[in-house]
Amino acid sequence: MLGSSPFLLLVVEMRAFTIAAIITVLAVPANAQMGGHSKGGGKLGQKSDEQIAAEQQKKKNEENAYKNALKKIPDQPVKEKDPWASMR
């Protein structure tokens, strides 16, 4: 009988184990890329009220600095562009 050999059973088992290992190795990185949508009760990634307030203040300061920098740029007189001026 062909299927009753212990060697063939071992080969079939190893082949199944190898295929399962390859699928697992390929699935782990895909699972890691899905983001942390865990439904656990941990506070990982959540910000406190103080951190949120500090970020809002920082954003407001950056906006004010940007607006002040724009005010320091002198206005340029608008010249009418005539690309054919040197051809006439």
DRENPA-3360 file (N, C-alpha, C; in nm, 2 decimals, always signed):
BEGIN
1 = MLGSSPFL = +0.08/-0.12/+0.00/+0.00/+0.00/+0.00/+0.09/+0.12/+0.00 ~ +0.04/+0.22/-0.08/+0.12/+0.34/-0.09/+0.11/+0.44/+0.02 ~ -0.01/+0.46/+0.08/-0.04/+0.56/+0.18/+0.00/+0.52/+0.32 ~ +0.03/+0.39/+0.34/+0.05/+0.35/+0.48/+0.20/+0.36/+0.52 ~ +0.28/+0.41/+0.43/+0.43/+0.42/+0.47/+0.45/+0.53/+0.57 ~ +0.52/+0.51/+0.67/+0.54/+0.62/+0.77/+0.62/+0.74/+0.71 ~ +0.70/+0.71/+0.62/+0.78/+0.82/+0.55/+0.68/+0.91/+0.47 ~ +0.59/+0.85/+0.40/+0.49/+0.93/+0.32/+0.40/+1.01/+0.42;
9 = LLVVEMRA = +0.36/+0.96/+0.53/+0.28/+1.03/+0.63/+0.36/+1.15/+0.68 ~ +0.49/+1.13/+0.71/+0.57/+1.24/+0.76/+0.58/+1.35/+0.65 ~ +0.60/+1.31/+0.53/+0.61/+1.41/+0.42/+0.48/+1.49/+0.41 ~ +0.37/+1.43/+0.42/+0.24/+1.50/+0.40/+0.22/+1.59/+0.52 ~ +0.26/+1.54/+0.64/+0.25/+1.63/+0.76/+0.34/+1.75/+0.75 ~ +0.46/+1.73/+0.71/+0.56/+1.84/+0.69/+0.51/+1.94/+0.59 ~ +0.46/+1.89/+0.48/+0.41/+1.97/+0.37/+0.29/+2.06/+0.43 ~ +0.20/+2.00/+0.50/+0.09/+2.08/+0.56/+0.14/+2.18/+0.66;
17 = FTIAAIIT = +0.24/+2.14/+0.74/+0.30/+2.24/+0.84/+0.37/+2.35/+0.77 ~ +0.44/+2.32/+0.66/+0.51/+2.43/+0.59/+0.42/+2.52/+0.52 ~ +0.31/+2.47/+0.47/+0.21/+2.56/+0.40/+0.14/+2.65/+0.51 ~ +0.11/+2.59/+0.63/+0.05/+2.67/+0.73/+0.15/+2.78/+0.79 ~ +0.28/+2.74/+0.80/+0.38/+2.84/+0.84/+0.40/+2.95/+0.74 ~ +0.39/+2.92/+0.61/+0.41/+3.03/+0.51/+0.29/+3.12/+0.51 ~ +0.17/+3.07/+0.53/+0.05/+3.15/+0.54/+0.06/+3.24/+0.66 ~ +0.10/+3.19/+0.77/+0.11/+3.27/+0.89/+0.21/+3.38/+0.88;
25 = VLAVPANA = +0.33/+3.35/+0.82/+0.43/+3.45/+0.80/+0.38/+3.56/+0.71 ~ +0.31/+3.53/+0.61/+0.26/+3.63/+0.52/+0.14/+3.71/+0.58 ~ +0.07/+3.65/+0.67/-0.05/+3.72/+0.72/-0.01/+3.81/+0.84 ~ +0.09/+3.79/+0.91/+0.13/+3.87/+1.02/+0.16/+4.02/+0.98 ~ +0.24/+4.05/+0.88/+0.26/+4.19/+0.84/+0.13/+4.25/+0.79 ~ +0.04/+4.18/+0.72/-0.08/+4.24/+0.68/-0.17/+4.28/+0.80 ~ -0.17/+4.20/+0.90/-0.24/+4.23/+1.02/-0.18/+4.35/+1.09 ~ -0.05/+4.37/+1.09/+0.01/+4.48/+1.16/-0.02/+4.61/+1.09;
33 = QMGGHSKG = -0.05/+4.61/+0.96/-0.07/+4.73/+0.88/-0.22/+4.77/+0.89 ~ -0.30/+4.70/+0.95/-0.44/+4.73/+0.96/-0.47/+4.84/+1.07 ~ -0.37/+4.88/+1.14/-0.39/+4.98/+1.24/-0.43/+4.91/+1.37 ~ -0.44/+4.99/+1.48/-0.47/+4.94/+1.61/-0.61/+4.95/+1.64 ~ -0.70/+4.87/+1.58/-0.84/+4.88/+1.60/-0.88/+4.78/+1.71 ~ -0.80/+4.77/+1.81/-0.83/+4.67/+1.92/-0.94/+4.73/+2.00 ~ -1.02/+4.64/+2.06/-1.13/+4.69/+2.14/-1.10/+4.68/+2.28 ~ -0.97/+4.67/+2.32/-0.93/+4.66/+2.45/-0.95/+4.79/+2.53;
41 = GGKLGQKS = -0.94/+4.78/+2.66/-0.97/+4.89/+2.74/-0.85/+4.98/+2.77 ~ -0.74/+4.96/+2.70/-0.62/+5.03/+2.72/-0.63/+5.18/+2.67 ~ -0.54/+5.26/+2.73/-0.54/+5.40/+2.68/-0.43/+5.43/+2.58 ~ -0.39/+5.33/+2.52/-0.28/+5.35/+2.42/-0.33/+5.43/+2.31 ~ -0.26/+5.54/+2.28/-0.29/+5.63/+2.17/-0.39/+5.74/+2.21 ~ -0.45/+5.73/+2.32/-0.55/+5.84/+2.36/-0.47/+5.95/+2.43 ~ -0.52/+6.07/+2.40/-0.45/+6.19/+2.46/-0.54/+6.25/+2.57 ~ -0.47/+6.30/+2.67/-0.54/+6.36/+2.78/-0.58/+6.50/+2.74;
49 = DEQIAAEQ = -0.67/+6.56/+2.83/-0.72/+6.70/+2.80/-0.61/+6.80/+2.80 ~ -0.51/+6.78/+2.88/-0.39/+6.87/+2.89/-0.31/+6.87/+2.76 ~ -0.30/+6.75/+2.70/-0.22/+6.73/+2.58/-0.30/+6.80/+2.46 ~ -0.43/+6.78/+2.46/-0.51/+6.84/+2.36/-0.51/+6.99/+2.36 ~ -0.52/+7.04/+2.49/-0.51/+7.19/+2.50/-0.37/+7.24/+2.46 ~ -0.27/+7.17/+2.50/-0.13/+7.22/+2.46/-0.12/+7.21/+2.31 ~ -0.17/+7.11/+2.24/-0.16/+7.11/+2.10/-0.24/+7.22/+2.03 ~ -0.36/+7.25/+2.08/-0.44/+7.36/+2.03/-0.37/+7.49/+2.05;
57 = QKKKNEEN = -0.30/+7.51/+2.16/-0.23/+7.64/+2.19/-0.11/+7.65/+2.10 ~ -0.04/+7.54/+2.07/+0.07/+7.54/+1.98/+0.03/+7.57/+1.84 ~ -0.08/+7.51/+1.80/-0.14/+7.54/+1.67/-0.18/+7.69/+1.65 ~ -0.24/+7.74/+1.75/-0.28/+7.88/+1.75/-0.15/+7.97/+1.74 ~ -0.05/+7.94/+1.82/+0.08/+8.02/+1.82/+0.14/+8.01/+1.68 ~ +0.14/+7.89/+1.62/+0.20/+7.88/+1.49/+0.12/+7.96/+1.38 ~ -0.01/+7.96/+1.39/-0.10/+8.04/+1.30/-0.07/+8.19/+1.32 ~ -0.06/+8.23/+1.44/-0.03/+8.38/+1.46/+0.11/+8.41/+1.41;
65 = AYKNALKK = +0.21/+8.33/+1.43/+0.34/+8.35/+1.38/+0.34/+8.36/+1.22 ~ +0.26/+8.27/+1.16/+0.25/+8.27/+1.02/+0.19/+8.40/+0.97 ~ +0.08/+8.44/+1.03/+0.01/+8.57/+0.99/+0.10/+8.69/+1.01 ~ +0.18/+8.69/+1.12/+0.27/+8.80/+1.14/+0.38/+8.80/+1.04 ~ +0.43/+8.69/+1.00/+0.53/+8.68/+0.90/+0.48/+8.73/+0.76 ~ +0.35/+8.70/+0.73/+0.29/+8.75/+0.61/+0.28/+8.90/+0.61 ~ +0.25/+8.96/+0.73/+0.24/+9.10/+0.73/+0.37/+9.17/+0.71 ~ +0.48/+9.10/+0.74/+0.61/+9.17/+0.73/+0.66/+9.17/+0.58;
73 = IPDQPVKE = +0.60/+9.09/+0.49/+0.63/+9.09/+0.35/+0.58/+9.22/+0.29 ~ +0.67/+9.30/+0.23/+0.62/+9.42/+0.16/+0.54/+9.39/+0.04 ~ +0.44/+9.48/+0.02/+0.36/+9.46/-0.10/+0.44/+9.50/-0.22 ~ +0.43/+9.42/-0.33/+0.50/+9.44/-0.45/+0.40/+9.51/-0.55 ~ +0.45/+9.62/-0.61/+0.36/+9.68/-0.71/+0.33/+9.58/-0.82 ~ +0.21/+9.58/-0.87/+0.17/+9.49/-0.97/+0.20/+9.56/-1.10 ~ +0.29/+9.50/-1.18/+0.32/+9.55/-1.31/+0.24/+9.47/-1.42 ~ +0.20/+9.54/-1.52/+0.13/+9.47/-1.62/+0.24/+9.40/-1.71;
81 = KDPWASMR = +0.22/+9.27/-1.72/+0.32/+9.20/-1.80/+0.29/+9.20/-1.95 ~ +0.39/+9.24/-2.02/+0.38/+9.24/-2.17/+0.49/+9.16/-2.23 ~ +0.47/+9.04/-2.26/+0.57/+8.95/-2.31/+0.62/+9.00/-2.45 ~ +0.55/+9.08/-2.52/+0.59/+9.12/-2.65/+0.65/+9.26/-2.65 ~ +0.68/+9.31/-2.54/+0.73/+9.45/-2.53/+0.86/+9.46/-2.60 ~ +0.95/+9.37/-2.60/+1.08/+9.38/-2.66/+1.07/+9.35/-2.81 ~ +0.96/+9.30/-2.86/+0.94/+9.27/-3.00/+0.88/+9.39/-3.08 ~ +0.83/+9.49/-3.01/+0.77/+9.60/-3.08/+0.87/+9.70/-3.12;
% end
